[in-house]
Amino acid sequence: MKSELREYARRRATTGPYADDLDIDAIIVGAGFGGVFILHKLRQLGLKAVIFEAGTDLGGTWRWNRYPGANVDSEVPEYEYSIPEVWKDWTWSTNYPDYKELRAYFDHVDKVLDIKKDCSFESVVVDAQFQEGEGKWHVKTEDGRTAKSKYFVVAAGFAAKRYIPDYKGIDSFEGIIHHSAFWPEEGIDVKGKRCAVIGTGASGVQITQAWGPEAGAVTVFQRTPNLAVPMGKHKLTAEEQNAAKRWYPRLFELREKCFGGFLFSFSEKDTFDDNAEEQDAFFHSLWDHGGFDFWLGTYKDMLFDPKANRAAYDFWARNVRPRIGDPKKRELLAPLEPPHPFGVKRPCLENNYYEQFNRENVDVFDIKTNPIVEFQPKGILTADGTLHEFDVIAVATGFDITTGGMTHMGLKSVHGTTLNEEWKAAANTYLGTTVSGYPNMFHLYGPHGPTLLSNGPSTVEVQGRWIVDTIKKIEREGLKFIDPTPEATKEWKARINALSDISLFPTTKSTYMGGSLPGKAFEQVNYAGGIPEYAKEIRAALPGWKGFRTVK
C-alpha cells in the first residue's frame, strides 16, 4: 500500500518542463483546478510558468480519486471554469460528474488552452526556499532536479497529504489494501470478495454505494456517522445546457456573490421566524432539490444557534431513519441524538447510501466503542477479540487536511525554519494566500481561505485572480519581492478565529478544525465568513500593500 506522493515520482524526460536547472518566472505546484487556472492567467501576463504535478496527468484530485464511485459533490455549471473558450464547447452527461468525466473535462481544457506543454508530471516537490539576495525560489524535486523562479505558487489543494492511521501490523495483511486516494488505476474486482471500508467520510460513503451491489460482503468500520444528504443526481442533455449558456456569464458572477460559491445562499430568515409547519415545508424544499442546499441554503442561524441547528438535525433524522430497516444499524447510522451539530462537518452527498445497509451482505461496525486493535494476515482484530477476515480493504481515512499539502513539501522560510515545524502549534497565513517568511509564495484553496466551506472552482478563481493581480502589481512596480509581516499575519489569524468562534464549528473536531490527525492543532483552518466578504477583504489589501513588506 502506497502512502506518500514521493513513491510516484519519476522523471519522464530531460527537456522542456522536465529540464535540469529551469530558471523561469513562476513554478506552480499542482495541475488541478487551481494550478491550471494560475498557469493560464500568468501566460496572459506574458510570464513563463511551469507546473510541477505529482500525478500522471491534469486533473489534480480527479487523477488520484479513482476509487469505486468517486464523484464530485458540487453541481455543474457551478463546478467548472468560467473561462468562455472552455465552457462554450463543453457539455456534461449529468449534473454531478464522476471522476472519469472530470478527467475528460480536463482533457478538453488542455485541448483548448494547451496546458500540458508547460507541465512536468510525476514531479514531486521535496524542498523549496527563497533566496532574498537573488530574489528567487530554489525548488528541488524527488527525482533530483533543481529549478529557480521568482514566484512560487502552491496549488496542491486541501487533500494532498493522505492520512493512514498507524495501525499495528498493517503491513502483515495478506489481502489487497489501498488508501482511497491511492486507488490502483486498473481498479479491483470485488465480486464474491469480503470487503472492508474503514471510514465514513465522502470516500467511504461513495465506496460503500459502489461495493454494496457488487461485493460478496461489505463491512463499514464507522467511528462517527456521516450526516449525508441527498445528492439529487440526474442526467443532462447537451440541448438544455447549450440553451442555458447565454446565462453562464451571469451565473459565474452569481456564484461569487453567494456564501459558499454555489448558486444559492442562506435564507434571510432565522429558523424560528417560521413556525414548525413552515420550517418543515422549507426544509423539504431544500431536501427535495438535493445537493448542499440543505447545508448552505438553509436558515441563516443554522450554523450559529444550537436550537436552530437541532431543528435541522431532527428533520434530517426523520427523513433518513425510515430508510434503514434494521434497528441496530439505524441507531448507528442515524441516531436520534446528534453525534455533533449538523453541518459542522461537511455533509456528504449520497444517492442510496443508507439503502446499502438493508442488503444482507452490508454491515456497519462501531469502532468508537470497539476500536481496531491491529491488522493480522487475514484481516482486522477489534478490541472485543473478534478477527474480521477480509480479502480487500479500503482505507478511507482521509487526509492531513488543508495544511498537509504545504507542510510536507519541504518548504523553508528565509529564517531557516521549516513550515512543518512552524505550523505544528498552529497554521498562520496572511489573507489565506501568503505566509510570512516565504516571500513571493502564494497558495490557493488551502489554509485560511474559504476552501472547505466552498465550491472549489469559485474559491480558486477568486484567489487565483488576486494572486495574478498581485504578481502583475509586483512586476509593474519593479519590486524584487513582497513578504507579509508577522503583525498582519497575527491580525488575519485573529480574524479567522473570530469568524469561527461565533459559530458552532469549534464544538467539534472536524476537517474545518484541523482534521483528525493525532497531535494536530485543533483550530479553524478556513475563512468562515463566505466568499463575498473574503473577496472584499483580500482586495482591500492590494492597492497600498497593506500588511506586506516590499523590497525593490
C-alpha positions as CSV (number, residue, x, y, z in Angstrom):
1,M,0.0,0.0,0.0
2,K,1.5,3.3,-1.1
3,S,1.3,6.2,1.5
4,E,3.4,9.0,0.1
5,L,3.3,11.1,-3.1
6,R,7.1,10.7,-3.5
7,E,6.6,7.0,-4.2
8,Y,5.1,8.1,-7.5
9,A,8.0,10.3,-8.6
10,R,9.6,9.5,-11.9
11,R,11.5,11.6,-14.4
12,R,9.8,11.4,-17.8
13,A,12.1,13.5,-19.9
14,T,15.1,15.8,-19.8
15,T,13.9,18.7,-21.9
16,G,11.1,21.4,-21.8
17,P,9.4,21.5,-18.3
18,Y,11.5,18.4,-17.3
19,A,14.8,20.0,-18.0
20,D,17.5,20.5,-15.3
21,D,18.2,24.0,-13.9
22,L,15.0,25.6,-15.1
23,D,15.1,29.4,-14.4
24,I,11.6,30.8,-15.1
25,D,9.1,33.4,-13.8
26,A,6.9,31.0,-11.8
27,I,6.7,27.5,-10.6
28,I,3.3,26.2,-9.8
29,V,2.7,23.0,-7.7
30,G,-0.4,21.1,-8.7
31,A,-2.3,20.6,-12.0
32,G,-5.8,20.6,-10.7
33,F,-8.3,23.5,-10.9
34,G,-6.0,25.9,-9.1
35,G,-2.7,25.2,-10.9
36,V,-4.2,25.2,-14.4
37,F,-6.1,28.5,-13.7
38,I,-2.9,30.2,-12.4
39,L,-0.9,28.9,-15.4
40,H,-3.5,30.2,-17.9
41,K,-3.6,33.7,-16.2
42,L,0.2,34.0,-15.9
43,R,0.6,33.2,-19.6
44,Q,-1.8,36.1,-20.3
45,L,0.7,38.4,-18.4
46,G,3.4,37.1,-20.7
47,L,5.2,35.3,-17.9
48,K,6.9,31.9,-18.2
49,A,5.5,29.4,-15.8
50,V,5.7,25.6,-15.4
51,I,3.5,23.3,-13.3
52,F,5.1,20.5,-11.2
53,E,2.4,17.8,-10.8
54,A,2.9,14.6,-8.7
55,G,0.2,12.8,-10.8
56,T,0.4,11.4,-14.3
57,D,-1.9,14.0,-16.0
58,L,-4.1,17.0,-15.5
59,G,-7.0,17.0,-13.1
60,G,-5.5,17.2,-9.6
61,T,-7.7,15.3,-7.2
62,W,-9.5,13.6,-10.1
63,R,-6.4,11.8,-11.1
64,W,-6.0,10.4,-7.6
65,N,-9.6,10.0,-6.6
66,R,-10.4,7.0,-8.8
67,Y,-11.8,4.7,-6.1
68,P,-15.1,3.0,-6.8
69,G,-17.9,5.5,-7.0
70,A,-15.7,8.6,-6.9
71,N,-17.9,11.6,-7.7
72,V,-17.9,15.3,-7.3
73,D,-20.2,16.9,-4.7
74,S,-20.7,20.3,-6.5
75,E,-23.2,20.6,-9.3
76,V,-22.3,21.8,-12.8
77,P,-22.0,24.5,-14.1
78,E,-21.0,25.6,-10.6
79,Y,-18.1,23.1,-10.7
80,E,-16.2,24.3,-13.8
81,Y,-14.2,27.2,-15.1
82,S,-15.8,30.4,-16.0
83,I,-13.4,30.7,-19.0
84,P,-15.7,31.2,-22.0
85,E,-13.4,29.4,-24.5
86,V,-13.6,26.3,-22.2
87,W,-17.3,26.1,-21.5
88,K,-18.7,27.2,-24.9
89,D,-17.9,23.8,-26.5
90,W,-18.3,21.5,-23.4
91,T,-21.4,19.7,-22.1
92,W,-21.8,17.2,-19.2
93,S,-23.8,14.0,-19.1
94,T,-25.0,14.6,-15.5
95,N,-25.3,17.4,-13.0
96,Y,-22.8,15.6,-10.7
97,P,-20.0,14.1,-12.9
98,D,-17.9,11.2,-11.8
99,Y,-14.1,11.2,-11.9
100,K,-13.9,9.8,-15.4
101,E,-16.0,12.6,-16.8
102,L,-14.0,15.2,-14.9
103,R,-10.8,13.7,-16.4
104,A,-12.4,14.1,-19.8
105,Y,-13.2,17.7,-18.9
106,F,-9.5,18.4,-18.1
107,D,-8.5,16.8,-21.4
108,H,-10.9,19.3,-23.0
109,V,-9.3,22.2,-21.0
110,D,-5.9,21.1,-22.3
111,K,-7.2,20.9,-25.9
112,V,-8.5,24.5,-25.7
113,L,-5.7,26.1,-23.6
114,D,-2.7,23.9,-24.4
115,I,-1.8,23.4,-20.8
116,K,0.3,20.2,-20.9
117,K,3.2,21.7,-22.8
118,D,4.1,23.6,-19.6
119,C,3.6,20.6,-17.2
120,S,6.1,18.4,-15.6
121,F,4.2,15.3,-14.4
122,E,5.3,12.7,-11.8
123,S,7.3,15.6,-10.3
124,V,7.1,15.7,-6.5
125,V,8.5,18.9,-4.8
126,V,10.5,17.9,-1.7
127,D,12.4,21.2,-1.0
128,A,11.9,24.9,-1.6
129,Q,13.4,28.0,-0.2
130,F,13.5,31.7,-1.2
131,Q,16.9,33.3,-1.6
132,E,16.5,37.0,-0.7
133,G,19.7,38.2,-2.3
134,E,18.9,36.6,-5.6
135,G,15.1,37.2,-5.3
136,K,14.3,33.7,-6.4
137,W,12.9,30.4,-5.2
138,H,15.1,27.4,-5.3
139,V,13.0,24.3,-5.8
140,K,14.0,20.6,-5.7
141,T,12.1,17.5,-6.9
142,E,12.2,13.9,-5.6
143,D,13.9,12.8,-8.8
144,G,16.9,15.1,-8.2
145,R,16.1,18.2,-10.4
146,T,16.5,21.8,-9.3
147,A,14.7,24.8,-10.6
148,K,14.5,28.6,-9.9
149,S,11.7,31.0,-10.2
150,K,10.7,34.5,-8.9
151,Y,7.3,33.3,-7.9
152,F,6.2,30.0,-6.3
153,V,2.5,29.1,-6.2
154,V,1.2,26.2,-4.2
155,A,-1.9,24.9,-5.8
156,A,-1.8,21.5,-4.1
157,G,-5.3,21.8,-2.6
158,F,-6.6,20.7,0.7
159,A,-6.2,16.9,0.3
160,A,-2.6,16.4,-1.0
161,K,-1.3,14.6,2.1
162,R,-3.0,11.3,2.8
163,Y,-3.7,10.2,6.3
164,I,-3.2,6.5,7.2
165,P,-3.6,5.7,10.9
166,D,-0.6,4.0,12.5
167,Y,-2.4,0.6,12.7
168,K,-0.3,-2.1,14.3
169,G,0.5,-4.9,11.8
170,I,-1.0,-3.2,8.7
171,D,1.8,-4.4,6.5
172,S,1.1,-8.0,7.5
173,F,-2.3,-8.1,5.8
174,E,-2.2,-10.7,3.0
175,G,-5.1,-9.4,1.0
176,I,-5.5,-6.2,-1.1
177,I,-5.3,-2.9,0.7
178,H,-5.2,0.7,-0.6
179,H,-5.9,4.2,0.7
180,S,-8.9,5.5,-1.2
181,A,-6.8,8.4,-2.7
182,F,-4.1,6.0,-3.9
183,W,-6.5,3.5,-5.6
184,P,-5.0,1.5,-8.4
185,E,-5.9,2.8,-11.9
186,E,-6.9,-0.6,-13.1
187,G,-9.5,-1.0,-10.3
188,I,-10.2,-4.1,-8.2
189,D,-12.7,-6.8,-8.9
190,V,-14.7,-7.3,-5.6
191,K,-17.3,-9.8,-6.9
192,G,-17.6,-12.5,-4.3
193,K,-15.0,-10.8,-2.1
194,R,-15.1,-10.0,1.6
195,C,-14.5,-6.2,1.7
196,A,-13.9,-3.6,4.5
197,V,-14.3,0.1,4.3
198,I,-12.5,2.0,7.1
199,G,-14.0,5.5,7.4
200,T,-17.3,7.1,6.6
201,G,-16.3,10.4,5.0
202,A,-17.1,11.2,1.4
203,S,-14.8,8.4,0.1
204,G,-16.2,5.8,2.5
205,V,-19.8,6.7,1.6
206,Q,-19.1,6.5,-2.2
207,I,-17.2,3.2,-2.0
208,T,-20.0,1.7,0.1
209,Q,-22.6,2.7,-2.5
210,A,-20.4,1.2,-5.3
211,W,-19.5,-2.0,-3.4
212,G,-22.9,-2.9,-1.9
213,P,-24.4,-4.3,-5.1
214,E,-21.1,-5.9,-6.3
215,A,-19.1,-7.4,-3.4
216,G,-19.6,-10.7,-1.6
217,A,-19.8,-8.8,1.7
218,V,-19.0,-5.3,2.9
219,T,-18.3,-4.2,6.5
220,V,-18.1,-0.4,7.1
221,F,-16.0,0.5,10.1
222,Q,-17.6,3.6,11.5
223,R,-16.3,6.0,14.2
224,T,-18.8,8.8,13.5
225,P,-21.9,8.6,11.4
226,N,-21.9,10.7,8.2
227,L,-24.9,13.0,8.2
228,A,-25.3,12.7,4.5
229,V,-27.9,14.4,2.4
230,P,-29.5,13.5,-1.0
231,M,-27.3,14.4,-4.0
232,G,-30.2,14.8,-6.5
233,K,-28.1,13.4,-9.4
234,H,-29.8,13.3,-12.8
235,K,-28.9,13.2,-16.5
236,L,-28.3,16.4,-18.5
237,T,-28.8,16.8,-22.2
238,A,-26.5,18.8,-24.4
239,E,-29.5,20.7,-25.7
240,E,-30.6,22.0,-22.3
241,Q,-27.0,23.0,-21.4
242,N,-26.4,24.9,-24.7
243,A,-29.7,26.7,-24.4
244,A,-28.7,27.9,-20.9
245,K,-25.2,29.1,-21.9
246,R,-26.4,32.6,-22.7
247,W,-26.8,32.9,-18.9
248,Y,-23.5,31.4,-17.9
249,P,-21.6,34.7,-17.5
250,R,-24.2,35.9,-15.1
251,L,-24.2,32.6,-13.3
252,F,-20.5,32.7,-12.8
253,E,-20.9,36.2,-11.4
254,L,-23.6,35.0,-9.1
255,R,-21.6,32.1,-7.6
256,E,-19.1,34.6,-6.3
257,K,-21.9,36.6,-4.6
258,C,-23.1,33.5,-2.7
259,F,-21.6,32.4,0.7
260,G,-20.2,29.1,-0.5
261,G,-19.6,29.9,-4.1
262,F,-22.7,27.9,-5.2
263,L,-25.7,29.3,-7.0
264,F,-27.6,29.7,-3.7
265,S,-27.0,31.2,-0.3
266,F,-28.5,31.3,3.2
267,S,-32.1,32.4,3.7
268,E,-32.7,35.9,5.0
269,K,-34.7,34.3,7.8
270,D,-33.8,32.7,11.1
271,T,-35.2,29.3,11.8
272,F,-37.8,30.3,14.4
273,D,-39.1,33.2,12.2
274,D,-41.2,30.3,10.8
275,N,-43.5,28.0,12.8
276,A,-43.0,24.3,12.8
277,E,-45.1,23.7,9.7
278,E,-43.4,26.4,7.8
279,Q,-40.0,25.1,8.8
280,D,-40.9,21.6,7.6
281,A,-42.1,22.9,4.2
282,F,-38.9,25.0,3.8
283,F,-36.6,22.1,4.8
284,H,-38.5,19.8,2.4
285,S,-37.9,22.2,-0.5
286,L,-34.2,22.1,0.1
287,W,-34.1,18.4,0.8
288,D,-36.1,17.5,-2.3
289,H,-33.8,19.7,-4.6
290,G,-30.8,17.8,-3.3
291,G,-27.2,18.9,-3.0
292,F,-25.8,21.3,-0.4
293,D,-28.9,23.4,-0.3
294,F,-29.9,21.8,3.0
295,W,-26.5,22.8,4.4
296,L,-25.6,26.3,2.9
297,G,-29.0,27.4,1.5
298,T,-30.9,27.0,4.8
299,Y,-31.9,29.3,7.6
300,K,-29.1,31.8,8.3
301,D,-28.8,30.9,12.0
302,M,-28.4,27.1,11.5
303,L,-24.6,27.1,12.0
304,F,-24.8,29.5,14.9
305,D,-27.7,28.7,17.2
306,P,-27.8,25.3,18.8
307,K,-31.6,25.2,18.9
308,A,-31.9,26.1,15.2
309,N,-29.2,23.5,14.4
310,R,-31.2,20.8,16.3
311,A,-34.3,21.6,14.2
312,A,-32.2,20.9,11.1
313,Y,-30.8,17.7,12.6
314,D,-34.2,16.4,13.7
315,F,-35.5,16.9,10.1
316,W,-32.5,15.1,8.8
317,A,-33.1,12.2,11.2
318,R,-36.8,12.0,10.4
319,N,-36.0,11.6,6.7
320,V,-33.1,9.2,7.0
321,R,-34.1,6.8,9.7
322,P,-37.1,5.3,7.8
323,R,-34.7,4.3,5.0
324,I,-32.8,1.9,7.3
325,G,-34.7,-1.3,8.2
326,D,-32.5,-2.9,10.9
327,P,-33.0,-1.1,14.3
328,K,-29.3,-1.6,15.4
329,K,-27.9,-0.3,12.1
330,R,-30.4,2.6,12.2
331,E,-29.1,3.7,15.6
332,L,-25.5,3.6,14.5
333,L,-26.1,5.4,11.1
334,A,-28.8,7.9,12.0
335,P,-29.1,8.2,15.8
336,L,-31.9,10.2,17.4
337,E,-29.4,12.3,19.3
338,P,-26.9,14.1,17.1
339,P,-23.3,13.0,17.2
340,H,-22.4,16.6,16.6
341,P,-24.2,19.8,15.4
342,F,-25.4,19.3,11.8
343,G,-23.2,20.9,9.2
344,V,-20.1,21.5,11.3
345,K,-18.6,18.5,9.4
346,R,-19.0,18.8,5.7
347,P,-22.0,16.6,4.8
348,C,-21.5,14.0,2.1
349,L,-23.9,13.8,-0.8
350,E,-25.4,10.4,-1.3
351,N,-27.6,8.6,-3.8
352,N,-28.5,5.4,-1.9
353,Y,-26.0,5.1,0.9
354,Y,-28.5,4.2,3.6
355,E,-30.3,1.6,1.5
356,Q,-27.0,-0.3,1.2
357,F,-27.4,-1.4,4.8
358,N,-30.7,-3.1,4.0
359,R,-28.7,-5.6,2.0
360,E,-27.8,-8.8,3.8
361,N,-24.2,-8.5,2.6
362,V,-23.6,-5.0,4.0
363,D,-23.0,-4.3,7.7
364,V,-21.8,-1.4,9.9
365,F,-19.3,-1.9,12.8
366,D,-18.9,0.7,15.5
367,I,-15.2,1.4,16.1
368,K,-15.9,4.2,18.5
369,T,-16.9,1.7,21.3
370,N,-15.0,-1.3,19.8
371,P,-11.9,0.1,18.1
372,I,-9.5,-1.5,15.7
373,V,-6.6,-3.1,17.7
374,E,-4.4,-4.4,14.9
375,F,-4.2,-5.8,11.4
376,Q,-3.4,-9.5,11.0
377,P,-2.6,-11.5,7.9
378,K,-6.3,-12.5,7.4
379,G,-8.0,-9.3,8.5
380,I,-8.7,-6.8,11.3
381,L,-8.8,-7.5,15.0
382,T,-11.1,-5.4,17.2
383,A,-11.0,-4.7,20.9
384,D,-13.6,-7.4,21.7
385,G,-11.2,-10.0,20.4
386,T,-13.0,-10.6,17.1
387,L,-10.9,-11.2,14.0
388,H,-12.8,-9.8,11.0
389,E,-11.5,-11.6,7.9
390,F,-11.3,-9.8,4.6
391,D,-10.0,-10.1,1.0
392,V,-10.0,-6.4,0.2
393,I,-9.7,-3.3,2.5
394,A,-10.3,0.3,1.5
395,V,-8.6,2.7,3.9
396,A,-10.9,5.8,3.6
397,T,-9.4,7.6,6.5
398,G,-8.9,11.0,4.7
399,F,-6.1,13.4,4.8
400,D,-3.8,15.7,6.8
401,I,-6.4,18.1,5.8
402,T,-5.9,21.6,4.3
403,T,-2.4,22.2,5.7
404,G,-0.7,18.9,5.0
405,G,-0.1,19.5,1.3
406,M,2.1,22.5,2.2
407,T,3.8,21.2,5.4
408,H,5.0,18.1,3.7
409,M,6.6,19.8,0.7
410,G,9.9,20.7,2.4
411,L,9.2,24.4,2.5
412,K,11.8,26.5,4.3
413,S,11.5,30.2,5.3
414,V,14.1,32.9,4.8
415,H,14.8,32.5,8.6
416,G,15.8,28.8,8.1
417,T,12.8,27.3,9.8
418,T,10.5,24.8,8.1
419,L,6.8,25.4,7.6
420,N,6.2,21.9,9.0
421,E,7.7,23.0,12.3
422,E,6.2,26.4,12.3
423,W,2.7,25.1,11.8
424,K,2.8,22.3,14.4
425,A,1.3,24.6,17.0
426,A,-1.0,26.5,14.6
427,A,-1.2,27.4,10.9
428,N,-0.5,31.1,10.2
429,T,-1.1,32.9,6.9
430,Y,-1.9,36.3,5.7
431,L,-5.1,36.6,3.6
432,G,-5.2,32.8,3.1
433,T,-2.9,33.3,0.2
434,T,0.5,34.2,1.6
435,V,2.8,33.2,4.5
436,S,5.2,35.5,6.4
437,G,8.9,34.5,5.8
438,Y,8.1,33.0,2.4
439,P,8.4,35.9,0.0
440,N,6.7,35.8,-3.4
441,M,5.0,32.5,-2.3
442,F,1.2,32.2,-2.8
443,H,-1.2,29.4,-2.1
444,L,-4.9,28.8,-3.0
445,Y,-7.6,26.5,-2.0
446,G,-5.7,25.9,1.2
447,P,-5.4,27.2,4.8
448,H,-7.4,30.3,5.8
449,G,-9.3,30.7,2.5
450,P,-13.0,29.7,2.1
451,T,-11.7,26.3,0.9
452,L,-13.8,23.5,2.6
453,L,-16.7,25.9,3.1
454,S,-17.0,26.5,-0.6
455,N,-17.2,25.2,-4.1
456,G,-13.7,24.6,-5.3
457,P,-13.7,26.5,-8.7
458,S,-15.3,29.5,-7.1
459,T,-12.6,29.9,-4.5
460,V,-9.9,29.1,-7.0
461,E,-11.0,31.9,-9.3
462,V,-11.4,34.5,-6.6
463,Q,-8.0,33.7,-5.1
464,G,-6.3,33.0,-8.5
465,R,-7.2,36.4,-9.9
466,W,-5.9,38.0,-6.7
467,I,-2.6,36.1,-6.9
468,V,-2.1,37.0,-10.6
469,D,-3.1,40.7,-10.0
470,T,-0.6,40.8,-7.1
471,I,2.1,39.4,-9.4
472,K,1.2,41.9,-12.0
473,K,1.5,44.8,-9.5
474,I,4.9,43.5,-8.3
475,E,6.1,43.4,-11.9
476,R,4.7,46.9,-12.8
477,E,6.3,48.5,-9.7
478,G,9.6,46.8,-10.3
479,L,9.6,45.0,-6.9
480,K,12.0,42.2,-6.1
481,F,9.6,40.6,-3.7
482,I,6.8,41.1,-1.2
483,D,6.6,39.4,2.2
484,P,3.6,39.6,4.6
485,T,4.5,40.9,8.0
486,P,4.2,39.0,11.3
487,E,1.8,41.7,12.6
488,A,-0.5,41.3,9.6
489,T,-0.4,37.6,10.0
490,K,-1.5,37.8,13.6
491,E,-4.4,40.1,12.7
492,W,-5.5,37.7,10.0
493,K,-5.3,34.7,12.4
494,A,-7.5,36.6,14.8
495,R,-9.9,37.3,12.0
496,I,-10.1,33.6,11.1
497,N,-10.7,32.7,14.8
498,A,-13.3,35.4,15.3
499,L,-15.4,34.3,12.4
500,S,-15.2,30.7,13.6
501,D,-15.8,31.4,17.3
502,I,-19.2,32.9,16.8
503,S,-20.4,29.7,15.0
504,L,-20.8,26.1,16.1
505,F,-17.7,24.9,14.3
506,P,-15.4,24.9,17.4
507,T,-17.7,22.4,19.1
508,T,-16.5,19.5,17.0
509,K,-13.2,18.0,15.8
510,S,-13.6,18.1,12.1
511,T,-11.9,18.9,8.8
512,Y,-12.8,22.5,9.4
513,M,-11.0,22.5,12.8
514,G,-7.7,20.9,11.6
515,G,-8.9,17.3,10.9
516,S,-8.5,14.1,12.8
517,L,-4.7,13.6,12.6
518,P,-3.4,12.8,16.1
519,G,-1.4,15.6,17.6
520,K,-2.5,18.2,15.0
521,A,-3.7,21.6,16.3
522,F,-7.4,21.9,17.0
523,E,-8.1,25.2,15.1
524,Q,-10.2,26.7,12.4
525,V,-8.3,26.4,9.1
526,N,-10.9,28.0,6.8
527,Y,-12.3,31.5,6.4
528,A,-15.8,31.2,7.7
529,G,-17.2,34.5,6.5
530,G,-18.2,33.4,3.0
531,I,-16.7,34.1,-0.4
532,P,-18.2,37.6,-1.0
533,E,-16.7,39.0,2.2
534,Y,-13.5,37.2,1.7
535,A,-13.0,38.7,-1.8
536,K,-13.6,42.2,-0.4
537,E,-11.0,41.7,2.4
538,I,-8.2,40.4,0.3
539,R,-8.8,43.0,-2.4
540,A,-8.6,45.8,0.2
541,A,-5.0,44.9,1.0
542,L,-3.7,45.2,-2.5
543,P,-3.7,48.9,-3.5
544,G,-1.3,50.0,-0.8
545,W,0.4,46.7,0.0
546,K,-1.4,46.7,3.4
547,G,0.3,44.1,5.6
548,F,3.3,43.5,3.3
549,R,6.9,44.3,3.4
550,T,8.0,45.3,-0.1
551,V,11.6,45.2,-1.4
552,K,13.0,46.6,-4.7
